[in-house]
Amino acid sequence: MSVAWIIAPTQQVGGLVEVADELGYTKKFVTLAQGEVPAEAYAPAVAKAVEVSEGDVILVPNTQEGRVLGGAIAAQHNAPIFTQVKKVTPTSVQVARYGGVSLYTFEYSSPVVLVVDGGADVDVASDVEISDGAYDATVTDVEKSEGSSSNLSTASRVVAVGRGFAKEEDLKLAEDFASTIGAEVASSRPLAEGLDWLPRDRYIGISGQTVKPDVYFAIGISGQMHHTVGMQDSGTVVVINSDEHALMFDMADYGIVGDLYEVLPALTKALA
Ligand SMILES: Cc1cc2nc3c(=O)[nH]c(=O)nc-3n(C[C@H](O)[C@H](O)[C@H](O)COP(=O)(O)OP(=O)(O)OC[C@H]3O[C@@H](n4cnc5c(N)ncnc54)[C@H](O)[C@@H]3O)c2cc1C
């Protein structure tokens, strides 16, 4: 039976478990000792501990440390590594390129290392725990930014705001609406990079976050491809824009042509 090795620096490996289950492979979890040593410092130890055989896949989360660990494992086992993985079969892998604008399918011969979006927390029963063999690196200080608490990738409802909002204080309209429907607030890039109205981990798109909530509200967002590749896998898309020709309406299941300053308070009131 082939094995799906799941490298789990944290419990946020729900997406990796889904891939392993779809393949029908036996799952083996590799965990790291939690402490002052950064996960990346364990890369050589993890690479040696994973005993891959032909037919196996190694799944690493699409995080900074996951990508480092994946690279070390690939080098140790002379295996190929694919990033931005969307679909996997025992012989082929589909990966996103250009921020999701194109999907490429490659045939592979295993073992292979696949970098997969981590997703929700799961219970991880460690089969191999790595606690020794770390390089000499210790965390001495941690500065947290305000935005680091967001978990847009697992949000089921997202309210995304764009340059249709004229002033920073107007974002309160979106925050009130989001809290009424239990949604996370996100944005287009200009609001997070440039205007700095929201933290940088809140913008959606080719150079920002990728989300696939059940419901995505795009409010005052024009719908440039740079933005839409980050939300194109969303369930129901609701667009509010005063320009009936805005590209964003091409993505909409429900569209409201109107001034967000009138529509948004009315929606909040109706759903409260
Ligand atoms: C290399 C590169 C990478 C990029 N990466 C990203 C990325 O990752 N994410 C991203 O979002 N962008 C990205 N961009 C920028 C992108 O191209 C767009 O410029 C950006 O998405 C536009 O943001 P917006 O829709 O908020 O603003 P605009 O394009 O200015 O649109 C504002 C919209 O609000 C509407 N509006 C105005 N007033 C109202 C009102 N009162 N009520 C309702 N609607 C109103 C307008 O009709 C308009 O459609 C990138 C650009 C480049 C070059």
The ligand as a Tripos MOL2 file, in Angstrom:
@<TRIPOS>MOLECULE
LIG
   53    58     1     0     0
SMALL
NO_CHARGES

@<TRIPOS>ATOM
      1 C1          1.5910   42.7720  -10.6700 C.3       1 LIG1
      2 C2          0.2810   43.1640  -10.0720 C.ar      1 LIG1
      3 C3         -0.2390   42.4020   -9.0550 C.ar      1 LIG1
      4 C4         -1.4660   42.7490   -8.4770 C.ar      1 LIG1
      5 N1         -1.9760   41.9590   -7.5030 N.ar      1 LIG1
      6 C5         -3.2060   42.2360   -6.9980 C.ar      1 LIG1
      7 C6         -3.8030   41.4020   -6.0270 C.ar      1 LIG1
      8 O1         -3.2400   40.3970   -5.5870 O.2       1 LIG1
      9 N2         -5.0280   41.7440   -5.5810 N.ar      1 LIG1
     10 C7         -5.7330   42.8410   -6.0210 C.ar      1 LIG1
     11 O2         -6.8600   43.0670   -5.5610 O.2       1 LIG1
     12 N3         -5.1670   43.6480   -6.9340 N.ar      1 LIG1
     13 C8         -3.9230   43.3850   -7.4200 C.ar      1 LIG1
     14 N4         -3.3830   44.2350   -8.3420 N.ar      1 LIG1
     15 C9         -4.0920   45.4820   -8.6550 C.3       1 LIG1
     16 C10        -5.2310   45.2550   -9.6520 C.3       1 LIG1
     17 O3         -4.7340   45.2510  -10.9630 O.3       1 LIG1
     18 C11        -6.2940   46.3560   -9.4970 C.3       1 LIG1
     19 O4         -5.6840   47.6070   -9.6900 O.3       1 LIG1
     20 C12        -7.0000   46.3450   -8.1530 C.3       1 LIG1
     21 O5         -7.4970   45.0570   -7.8900 O.3       1 LIG1
     22 C13        -8.1580   47.3400   -8.1820 C.3       1 LIG1
     23 O6         -8.6940   47.4570   -6.9080 O.3       1 LIG1
     24 P1        -10.2090   47.9280   -6.7410 P.3       1 LIG1
     25 O7        -11.0850   47.0540   -7.5410 O.co2     1 LIG1
     26 O8        -10.4440   48.0470   -5.2830 O.co2     1 LIG1
     27 O9        -10.1760   49.4240   -7.3150 O.3       1 LIG1
     28 P2        -10.7330   50.0310   -8.6700 P.3       1 LIG1
     29 O10       -10.2440   49.2860   -9.8490 O.co2     1 LIG1
     30 O11       -10.4500   51.5030   -8.5990 O.co2     1 LIG1
     31 O12       -12.2920   49.7940   -8.5840 O.3       1 LIG1
     32 C14       -13.1490   50.4570   -7.6870 C.3       1 LIG1
     33 C15       -14.5770   50.0280   -8.0330 C.3       1 LIG1
     34 O13       -15.4700   50.6180   -7.1040 O.3       1 LIG1
     35 C16       -16.6330   51.0030   -7.8030 C.3       1 LIG1
     36 N5        -17.2500   52.0770   -7.0280 N.ar      1 LIG1
     37 C17       -16.8240   53.3560   -6.8690 C.ar      1 LIG1
     38 N6        -17.6400   54.0250   -6.0310 N.ar      1 LIG1
     39 C18       -18.6130   53.1720   -5.6670 C.ar      1 LIG1
     40 C19       -19.7540   53.2630   -4.8150 C.ar      1 LIG1
     41 N7        -20.0310   54.3990   -4.1480 N.pl3     1 LIG1
     42 N8        -20.5410   52.1730   -4.6680 N.ar      1 LIG1
     43 C20       -20.2730   51.0150   -5.3190 C.ar      1 LIG1
     44 N9        -19.2140   50.8690   -6.1350 N.ar      1 LIG1
     45 C21       -18.3690   51.9140   -6.2960 C.ar      1 LIG1
     46 C22       -16.1510   51.4560   -9.1670 C.3       1 LIG1
     47 O14       -17.2090   51.3820  -10.1200 O.3       1 LIG1
     48 C23       -15.0270   50.4560   -9.4220 C.3       1 LIG1
     49 O15       -15.5190   49.3240  -10.1470 O.3       1 LIG1
     50 C24        -2.1610   43.8980   -8.9180 C.ar      1 LIG1
     51 C25        -1.6070   44.6710   -9.9510 C.ar      1 LIG1
     52 C26        -0.4090   44.3140  -10.5120 C.ar      1 LIG1
     53 C27         0.1570   45.1660  -11.6200 C.3       1 LIG1
@<TRIPOS>BOND
     1     1     2 1
     2     2     3 ar
     3     2    52 ar
     4     3     4 ar
     5     4     5 ar
     6     4    50 ar
     7     5     6 ar
     8     6     7 ar
     9     6    13 1
    10     7     8 2
    11     7     9 ar
    12     9    10 ar
    13    10    11 2
    14    10    12 ar
    15    12    13 ar
    16    13    14 ar
    17    14    15 1
    18    14    50 ar
    19    15    16 1
    20    16    17 1
    21    16    18 1
    22    18    19 1
    23    18    20 1
    24    20    21 1
    25    20    22 1
    26    22    23 1
    27    23    24 1
    28    24    25 2
    29    24    26 1
    30    24    27 1
    31    27    28 1
    32    28    29 2
    33    28    30 1
    34    28    31 1
    35    31    32 1
    36    32    33 1
    37    33    34 1
    38    33    48 1
    39    34    35 1
    40    35    36 1
    41    35    46 1
    42    36    37 ar
    43    36    45 ar
    44    37    38 ar
    45    38    39 ar
    46    39    40 ar
    47    39    45 ar
    48    40    41 1
    49    40    42 ar
    50    42    43 ar
    51    43    44 ar
    52    44    45 ar
    53    46    47 1
    54    46    48 1
    55    48    49 1
    56    50    51 ar
    57    51    52 ar
    58    52    53 1
@<TRIPOS>SUBSTRUCTURE
     1 LIG1         1 GROUP 0 **** ****
